[in-house]
């Protein structure tokens, strides 16, 4: 059974940091790309960052220079380090793994940036 457990969300003030984590169970993690998405209230889900299979990283323009995505294939985990958070980053963040037409979603972790 495939399971993604995403965690690390919370309430922070503008300019602060959070680290999100996504742990994968039931898949050969190293073969899967890991996407991080977010969905703000009344907005569509959008792609934030991707940790590629070959340890590369791809970012949406709106997080470049602030967020860092990484992966640990041994522990089957991806991390999204979010720095300099802004109120506009408030959303539920989801991890998603995909490979060869298959994909699974985590349940999401809520991030609120507010003073």
C-alpha positions in Angstrom: 0.0 0.0 0.0 1.4 3.4 -1.0 1.3 6.1 1.5 2.7 9.6 1.6 2.9 11.4 4.9 3.5 15.1 4.6 4.1 17.2 7.7 5.7 20.3 9.1 3.1 23.0 8.5 2.1 25.6 11.0 1.5 29.2 11.8 4.5 31.6 11.3 5.0 35.3 10.9 6.2 36.9 7.6 9.9 36.5 7.1 10.1 33.3 9.1 10.8 29.7 7.9 9.2 26.3 7.9 10.4 22.9 6.8 8.0 20.5 5.3 8.6 16.8 5.0 7.1 14.1 2.9 7.8 10.5 3.8 6.9 7.8 1.2 5.9 4.3 2.1 5.3 1.4 -0.2 7.2 2.6 -3.3 10.7 2.4 -4.6 11.2 6.1 -3.8 14.4 6.6 -5.8 12.5 6.0 -9.0 9.9 8.7 -8.4 10.0 12.4 -8.9 8.6 14.4 -6.0 6.4 17.4 -6.6 5.3 19.9 -4.0 2.1 21.6 -4.7 0.0 24.1 -2.8 -3.5 25.3 -2.8 -4.6 28.6 -1.3 -8.2 29.3 -0.3 -10.4 29.7 -3.4 -7.4 29.2 -5.7 -6.3 26.3 -7.9 -3.6 24.0 -6.9 -0.2 25.1 -8.2 3.2 23.5 -8.5 5.8 24.9 -6.2 8.9 22.7 -6.7 10.0 19.4 -7.9 12.8 17.1 -6.7 13.8 15.1 -9.8 15.0 11.5 -9.9 18.5 12.6 -10.7 18.6 14.9 -7.6 17.9 18.0 -9.6 15.4 20.7 -8.5 12.9 22.8 -10.3 11.1 25.8 -8.8 8.2 28.0 -9.6 9.3 31.6 -10.2 7.4 32.8 -7.1 9.5 30.7 -4.8 12.9 30.9 -6.4 15.6 32.0 -4.0 13.3 31.4 -1.0 12.4 27.7 -1.1 14.7 24.7 -1.4 13.6 21.1 -2.3 15.6 18.1 -1.6 15.3 14.3 -1.4 16.8 11.5 0.7 16.4 8.3 -1.1 17.7 6.2 1.8 15.0 7.4 4.1 12.4 7.8 1.4 11.8 11.4 2.2 11.6 14.8 0.5 12.0 18.1 2.3 10.8 21.5 1.3 12.7 24.2 3.2 10.7 27.5 3.0 12.5 30.7 4.0 11.3 34.3 3.9 7.7 33.3 4.0 5.1 35.8 2.9 1.4 35.9 3.6 0.9 34.9 -0.1 2.5 31.6 0.8 -0.5 30.7 3.0 -1.9 27.4 1.6 -2.2 23.7 2.1 1.0 22.1 0.8 0.9 18.7 -0.8 3.6 16.3 -1.9 3.0 14.2 -4.9 5.2 11.4 -6.3 5.1 10.3 -9.9 6.7 7.8 -12.2 5.7 6.3 -15.6 2.1 7.4 -15.4 1.5 6.5 -11.8 1.2 9.0 -9.0 0.1 9.4 -5.4 -0.8 12.4 -3.2 -0.2 13.2 0.4 -3.0 14.5 2.5 -1.5 17.9 2.8 -0.1 20.1 5.5 -1.4 23.6 6.2 0.9 26.6 6.2 -0.3 29.9 7.5 1.8 33.1 7.3 0.3 35.9 9.3 1.4 38.6 11.6 
